[in-house]
């Protein structure tokens, strides 16, 4: 961290995973035991939702999910 302050357990964040060089076979994204609020996108398409992502504690709620998401055939990369 640039300012070296502790982050803490509460807050809002965005994470991006860029995957390239995918093999020519069926692939899945396995989300295991998530207890939070999350919107999961594959190439700008919403593919999974858990709870409600919000900027205030009053609007936020977590949800426990386990989900397998099929990656569409023919993708060479996803983000």
N, C-alpha and C positions, 0 to 999 in steps of 0.2 A: 504494500500500500504506500502511496506517495506521502500521505500525511501521517502515517503510522499510528492512527487511532484504531482501537478495537472496533470491529464491525457489529458485534452483538447478534442475538438470535432473531430479532424481528426486523422486518423491512421488506422492500421490494427489489427484485433483481431480475436481470435478463441474462440468459446463457445461450450461446450459440455453438453448436457442434457442426463442423463442416467435414463431411465424409466424401472421399473421392477414390477412384480406382476400384469401384465395386465389381465383384465377379458376376458373370452371366448366369445367375441362378436365383431362385427364390430366397428372399431375405426377410427377416422380421426384426423389429425393434422391440425388445423385451423390457418393459418398465416393471420393476419388482418393488413391492412394498413401499409405496410412496405415501407418506402422510403429510400433505401440504396442499397448497393450491397451485395448480399448474395448467397452462395451456401448452400443448405440444404440437408443433408444426413440422411438416416435412415439405420443403420447397413451397412455403407460403400457404399450404393447405392445412387447416386445423384437423388433426387426426386423433386427439385425445384431450379430455378435460377432466380435471380433478378439482373439486371444490370451486371456490370463486376467488380469482386473483383480484386484489383491490389495494388501494393505497392507504386505506384507513382500517383500523382494527375492527370497527363496527361493521364494515361492509365485507370483510374477509371471512371466509370459512374454509377449513381444511377438509379433505376427504381422503380416506384410505383407498388406494387402488392398486391393483396388479393388472397389467394389460399387455397384450401382444399386438403390435401394429404391423400389418403387412406393408412392406415397401413395394411400391408399384414396379412391375416388371419393366426392364429396359433402362432403368435409371443408371447412369454412370457415376453420379454423385448426388448428394443431397446436403442441405444445410438447414 
